[in-house]
Amino acid sequence: MRRFFFAAVVLFAVAVIVFGLYRVLRPDLYPGETLLGGLADDLGRFFLHFDLGGACSFPGCPPVTEIWARSWKADLYLLAGGLFVGITAGIAGAVWCASRPRSLSARAIETAGVFFYSIPVYLVGFGVLLLFEPSFGVLPLPFFFHPLDYEAPLEDPWRFFQAMLVPWLVVAAPLAAVCLRLTQASILEVLDTDYVRTAAAKGLSRRRMIRHHAAPAGYSSLASLIGVWVPTFVTNMVLVEFVFFVPGFFAHTKRALGQIPELPPGYDIPMIQGLALWAAAMIVVVSALADLVLVLIDPRVRASGRPVG
């Protein structure tokens, strides 16, 4: 409960910064309004009425919350799927490499991990488009490559899966690489501990010993990593949604920044503020959930929160 309370405090502080930043740096945009009075009005409209103003980069200046309501689900689908793929692939790769040390397959997986960790995610996305996009790719993959054919999962689950598969893989690749390195390092650290050596002495195969006894020792570190890595993950989501036309709220970032050639130049401040708050909310919630998972899987964390005696 203490962690969730501080998560709410952080979200409020972010809202103060998001709304106050423009009022401090560009007071000319708010003629006749005082800093504190205007900031209090912005916070009241947001927290009490969920009102962020109008998004005038769109025809008719519709409310920002109306645009968010049409697209937030796609953001969550990309977030949840990317986290699942990245964490699962990273753990599986670490177990494989630790079970087959110095093998050709292990070296290949480790090299791929270094590659995807080092290269920017938008470059991976454009490279995937040039290689596998059905209409202009060098090696077209029409069966599992439909980034432009997004459908809601309840309307057409198969088309939803086809449209989201590549974005999931691209946004998950750097996270999978980090999880691979961290989990593999944790496994190697505990291979000489008594309980792992006891499992080996009882005749368990190396693969089973690592999967059931050595790998779980790194899960608490992995949960801590997710809480730290989620800001980078959300940033990568913004880039992936732009490259693959995922209809999420972050896909409007370029429009909000005035980078659409067909539109008049200029920033859509309410839209930028809405994007920043939505990103902050996702980061805070995922970090809080990672802390909750850490409490559940690591008894040392639970014990640290109990009163002595």
N, C-alpha and C positions, 0 to 999 in steps of 0.2 A: 504493500500500500504506500509506503514511503517513496518507493521508486516511481510509482504512477503519479503521486502528488508532485514530485519534482519534474516529471515529464510535462504536467499541466503548467507548472511555473515556467518552464523553458519555452513552451509554446506561447504563453502570454508575453514573455520577454521578446520573442521573435516578432510577434505582432506589433509591439511597441516600436521596435527598430524599423520594421517594414513601413509602417505608417509615418513614423517620425522622421525617417531619413530624408524623404523628399521635402518635408516641411522645413527641415533645417537647411538643406542645401539649395532648395528652390522656393523660397518664400513668395516669390513673385507669382507662383502658380496658385496661391491661396490668398488673393487680395482681401483685406478687411478681416482676416482671421488671425487670432493669436495662436502661438505655438501650442501651448498647453490646452487651450479650449478646443482648437481644431483636432488635436490628437485624441482628446477625450471623446469628441464626437465620432471620430473614425472608429475608435475601439468599441464604443457603444453600439454603433451601427453594425459592426462585424459580429461581436459576441452576443448581442441581444436580438438582432434582427437578421443576421447572416446576410448583410448587405455590403457589397464591395464597390458599388457604383456601376456605371455603364462602361461597356467595352466598345469604344468608338472606332476601333480598328475594324469592326464589323458593321455592315449596313444597318442603320437604324439604332445604333448604340444599345444593343440588348444588355440586360444585366449580366455581369460576370458570373454570378451564381447560376444563371440559366444555362450558360455555356458549360460551366463545370458540371452541372447536373446531367448533361447529355453525354459527357465523356469520361467521368471519373472511374467508371467500371473498367474501361479498357486499361487505365493506368494500374488498377489493382490486379487485373489479370496478368499484365506484363510483370509487375512486381512479384506476385506470388509464384508464377511459373518460372521466372528467372532465378529467384532464390532457391526454389526446389531443384531445378536443373543444376545450378551451380554447386550447391552444397552436396547433392547426391553424387554428381560426377566427380567432385573433388575427393570425397571420401572413398569412392570406388577406385579412383586412380591411385590414391595413396595406399590402399590395401593391396592393390595389384602390384605396385612397385616394391612395397615392403615384403611381399610374399615371394617375389622373384627378383631379388637384388642383383644388379649388374647384368641382367638379361637384356637382350635387344629390345624387347617390347617395353621394358621398364625405362630404358634410356630414351626411347621414342616418346613415351608419355611425359617424361620429365622435360624433354626438349620442347614438346608442344606446350607444356605449362609455362615455361620461360617465355616462349614466343607470345602467347596470348596475354600474359601478364605485362609484357613490355610494349606491345603495339596498341595504339589508341583504338577504342572500340568503333569510332566512326570510320576509321580506315579499314577495319575488318568488315564493317557493313558494306562499304562501297566495293571492296574486293569480292565479297560474296555475290553482290549484284552483278558485277562484271563477269564472274565465273558461271553462275548458275541461274540467273534470271531467265525465264522461259522465252522472252521475246528477243533479247539481244545478248544473252550470255554465251560464253565460249562453250560451256558444257551445260546445256539447258536441262533443268530438273523440274518439269511442269507438275509432277505428281505431288511433291512436298514443298512447293515453292509458290505460294499464292499470297504475297504480302498485300496485294491490292484488293483481294477478295474477302475482306473481313466481314464476318457475320457474328452476331451475338451467340454465345454458346447454347442458350436455350432455344434459339431459332434454328440453327443448323450446326450441331456440335462438330461434325466432320470438317466443314468449311472453316469453322473457327480454329480448329486444330491446325489445319493446313496453313492458314494465314498467320498464326502465332508461332508456329514451330521455329522458323528461322529467326524472328526477333528474340524468342526465348534463348536460343542457342548463342546468338551474338552477345546479348546483354549478360548472359551467364558465364561466358568464356573467361573474363578476367577473374571473376569470383571463384570459379572452379580452379583456376591456377593457384590462387592464394590458399584456398582450402586444401589443395593437394600438397603444397609445400608445408603448411602448418601441421596437417594431420600426419604426414610422413615423418616430420621431425619429432612429433610427439610419440609416434610408434617406436622410433629408433631409441628414444630416451628410456622407454620402459621395457625394452626387450631383455635387459639384464636384471630386472627386478625379481624378487622371490616368487611372486604369484604367477608371473609369466613363465619363469623357468620350471615351476611346479607343473603347470599345464603342459609344457613340453615333455617333462619327465613322465607324465601319465600316458604319453603316446599320441597326443593330438598332432595332427599335421600342422606344418608351419602356417598354411593359409587359414586354417580354422582357429589356430591359436591367436593369430593376429586379428582376425575378424571379431572374435568373441571376447578376447582378453586384453590385447594391446591397443586396438583402435579406440575403444570407448574411453580410454584415459585422455584422449585428445579432444573429446566432445565439449568439455567445458571451455577449453581454449577457443574452440571453434565458435561457440555461442558468444564469447567475448569479442571475437573477430567480427561477427556479423554486426554487432552494435557499433563498432568502429568503422566498418567498411560501408555501411548503408548510405552515407552521404555520397560517396563515389558511385555507388550503384544507382542512386536516383539521378545523378548527373549523366551517367551512361544511358539511362532510360530516356532522357530528353533527346539525346543524339539518335538513339535507335528509333524512337517514334518519328523523328523527322525523316530519317533515311528510308524507313520501311512503311511510312504512311499509316502507322498505327493510330486509330482515331481516339487517342487519349487527350487529356487536357494539356499535357506538355507539348503536344503537336502544334499548339498555337503560339509557341514561344517566338518563333521567327516573325510572325505577324505582329505580336505585341511589341517587338523591338523595332518595328518599322522597316523590316528587311524584305518586304514583298514588293517587287518592282511595279506591279500594277496599282499599288496604293500610294497615297501621298506620304512623303517622309514624315516621321515623327513617332514618338513613343506613346504607347497606350498605357499610361501609368496605372489605372485600376486593374488592368489585365496583368501587368507585371507584378503588382502586389498580390493578386490572387494566385499567380503561379508560384511566387515565393512562399506564400503561406501554405499552399497545398504541398509543396515539396517539404517544407518544415514539418507539417503534420505527419507526412509519411515517414520521415526520418525519426521523429520523436516516437511515434507508435511502434515502429519496427525495433528501435533501440530498447524501448520498454519491454516489448515481448521477448527480445533476446535476453534481457536481464531476468525476466520471469523464467525462461527456459534454463538459464544458468542456475537459478535458485533451485529448480526442480531436479536437475541432474547432478549437482555438486553439493554433497552434504556439508562441505567446509563453508560454503557461502551461507547455507541455512544456519549453521552453528554460529557464524559470526554475527548474525542478527538477533540471537537470543540473549536475554539478560543473564549475566553471570550469577550463579547460585540458584 
